[in-house]
Amino acid sequence: MATINPPKTTSTSALFDDLPTEKWINLANLYQWKGFWYRRPHLEAVMEARSSFKARDEDVILASSMKTGTTWLKALIPSIMDPNARIVENSTYNILDMPSPRLFRTHMPYAMLPDSIKTSGCKIVYITRDPKDTVLSLWHFMNSIRKPEERPFPLNEFFESFCKGLHPFGPFHDHVLGYWKESMMRPEKILFLRYEDMKRDTSGQVKKLASFLGRPFAKEEEVAKVVWMCSFERLKNLEVNKNGVEPDAGFPKSAYFRLGVVGDWKNSLSMEMKKQLDEITCNKLEGSGLDLLN
C-alpha cells in the first residue's frame, strides 16, 4: 500500500511565507492551509497531489486521521483484495507503474483530496475512533519515536494542543466530519468505519469492508483467515514490524504497535481531561448524527 505522495515538481516556498504557523509541542512548525494544520513536508505533498495525482476507477484509498486504526486497515484491505498476498508495506512505488487495483493510504482531509479521487469511481475507506484514545495513542507514538536522550512530551501540553486542533492534519473533529458527511451522501463511495466497531465485531466489520470493496467472502473460513492474518498480535510479531524501519521517516515500525485496545485513555487521562474533550466532541458533532464517544 503506497502513500499518495507524488514527486515534487514545483517550488512552494513563497506560499509558505504567507501561511499561519504555530510551533507544535516544541517539535516542529505546523502550517495552516485551508483550515487544517500540516508539517511542511506533508503540506508540500498535499499540494503536489492535488495538482498531479490522477485516480483510477479501480483505486482504493484508505483515509484517516493519525492513530485511529490505520495500521490495521492497511493490512486488512490488501488481504481482502488478495487473500494469498503477503502483507507488504512499500511507499516507494512509482505510482504510474503500479498495476490496478492500486491501494493508497493518506491522512489528507476530505476537502483536500485531489479532484480525481472525488470524481472517479475509486472507493474510499475511512476509519476513526474515540478522540480520547486517539490523543493518547498519538502521544505514545510521538514519544516512542523520540531519541533515547530526548525527554517525553508532557501529556498535559500535548492534550491541550490536540484540543485546540493544533496537530498534524488537525483539527481532528473537522477531519472526521469531512469524511462522515460525504459518506452519508455517497455511501457507495465512502465506507466510514469506527475502530470500536472493528474491535467489537471484527468478523462482521471485515465482511462489511469486503462487500464494499467488491470482494465479498464466499465462505466463513475465508473471513476467519483474514481476521487471523491481520490480528494485532500477529502483525505486531511479524519480523518486518518487530525489527523493520519506516523508510520515509527512519523510525522503527514497532512504534505502530502498542496495545490496540479500546478505552486505554482511562489509564492516563484525568477525569477533567475526559470531560473537556468529551464536551468539545459533543459540540463539534452536534447535529451530525455521528457518535464517537465510548
HUWOGI-V382082 format. One record per residue. N is the residue number from 0. RES is the residue in one letter. BURIAL is I if it has 24 or more other C-alpha atoms within 12 Angstrom, else O. Layout:
((N;RES;BURIAL) (N;RES;BURIAL))
This chain:
((0;M;I) (1;A;I) (2;T;I) (3;I;I) (4;N;I) (5;P;I) (6;P;O) (7;K;O) (8;T;O) (9;T;O) (10;S;O) (11;T;O) (12;S;O) (13;A;O) (14;L;O) (15;F;O) (16;D;O) (17;D;O) (18;L;O) (19;P;O) (20;T;O) (21;E;I) (22;K;O) (23;W;I) (24;I;I) (25;N;O) (26;L;O) (27;A;O) (28;N;I) (29;L;I) (30;Y;I) (31;Q;I) (32;W;I) (33;K;O) (34;G;I) (35;F;I) (36;W;I) (37;Y;I) (38;R;I) (39;R;I) (40;P;I) (41;H;I) (42;L;I) (43;E;I) (44;A;I) (45;V;I) (46;M;I) (47;E;I) (48;A;I) (49;R;I) (50;S;O) (51;S;I) (52;F;I) (53;K;I) (54;A;I) (55;R;I) (56;D;O) (57;E;I) (58;D;I) (59;V;I) (60;I;I) (61;L;I) (62;A;I) (63;S;I) (64;S;I) (65;M;I) (66;K;I) (67;T;I) (68;G;I) (69;T;I) (70;T;I) (71;W;I) (72;L;I) (73;K;I) (74;A;I) (75;L;I) (76;I;I) (77;P;I) (78;S;I) (79;I;I) (80;M;I) (81;D;O) (82;P;I) (83;N;O) (84;A;O) (85;R;O) (86;I;I) (87;V;O) (88;E;I) (89;N;I) (90;S;O) (91;T;O) (92;Y;O) (93;N;O) (94;I;I) (95;L;O) (96;D;O) (97;M;O) (98;P;O) (99;S;O) (100;P;I) (101;R;I) (102;L;I) (103;F;I) (104;R;I) (105;T;I) (106;H;I) (107;M;I) (108;P;I) (109;Y;I) (110;A;I) (111;M;I) (112;L;I) (113;P;I) (114;D;O) (115;S;O) (116;I;I) (117;K;I) (118;T;O) (119;S;O) (120;G;O) (121;C;I) (122;K;I) (123;I;I) (124;V;I) (125;Y;I) (126;I;I) (127;T;I) (128;R;I) (129;D;I) (130;P;I) (131;K;I) (132;D;I) (133;T;I) (134;V;I) (135;L;I) (136;S;I) (137;L;I) (138;W;I) (139;H;I) (140;F;I) (141;M;I) (142;N;I) (143;S;I) (144;I;I) (145;R;O) (146;K;O) (147;P;O) (148;E;O) (149;E;O) (150;R;O) (151;P;O) (152;F;I) (153;P;O) (154;L;I) (155;N;O) (156;E;O) (157;F;I) (158;F;I) (159;E;I) (160;S;I) (161;F;I) (162;C;I) (163;K;I) (164;G;I) (165;L;I) (166;H;I) (167;P;I) (168;F;I) (169;G;I) (170;P;I) (171;F;I) (172;H;I) (173;D;I) (174;H;I) (175;V;I) (176;L;I) (177;G;I) (178;Y;I) (179;W;I) (180;K;I) (181;E;I) (182;S;I) (183;M;O) (184;M;O) (185;R;O) (186;P;O) (187;E;O) (188;K;I) (189;I;I) (190;L;I) (191;F;I) (192;L;I) (193;R;I) (194;Y;I) (195;E;I) (196;D;I) (197;M;I) (198;K;I) (199;R;O) (200;D;O) (201;T;I) (202;S;I) (203;G;O) (204;Q;I) (205;V;I) (206;K;I) (207;K;I) (208;L;I) (209;A;I) (210;S;O) (211;F;I) (212;L;I) (213;G;O) (214;R;O) (215;P;O) (216;F;I) (217;A;O) (218;K;O) (219;E;O) (220;E;O) (221;E;O) (222;V;I) (223;A;O) (224;K;O) (225;V;I) (226;V;I) (227;W;O) (228;M;I) (229;C;I) (230;S;I) (231;F;I) (232;E;O) (233;R;O) (234;L;I) (235;K;I) (236;N;O) (237;L;O) (238;E;O) (239;V;O) (240;N;I) (241;K;O) (242;N;O) (243;G;O) (244;V;O) (245;E;O) (246;P;O) (247;D;O) (248;A;O) (249;G;O) (250;F;O) (251;P;I) (252;K;I) (253;S;I) (254;A;I) (255;Y;I) (256;F;I) (257;R;I) (258;L;O) (259;G;I) (260;V;I) (261;V;I) (262;G;I) (263;D;O) (264;W;I) (265;K;O) (266;N;O) (267;S;O) (268;L;I) (269;S;O) (270;M;O) (271;E;O) (272;M;I) (273;K;I) (274;K;O) (275;Q;O) (276;L;I) (277;D;I) (278;E;O) (279;I;I) (280;T;I) (281;C;O) (282;N;O) (283;K;I) (284;L;I) (285;E;O) (286;G;O) (287;S;O) (288;G;O) (289;L;I) (290;D;I) (291;L;I) (292;L;I) (293;N;O))
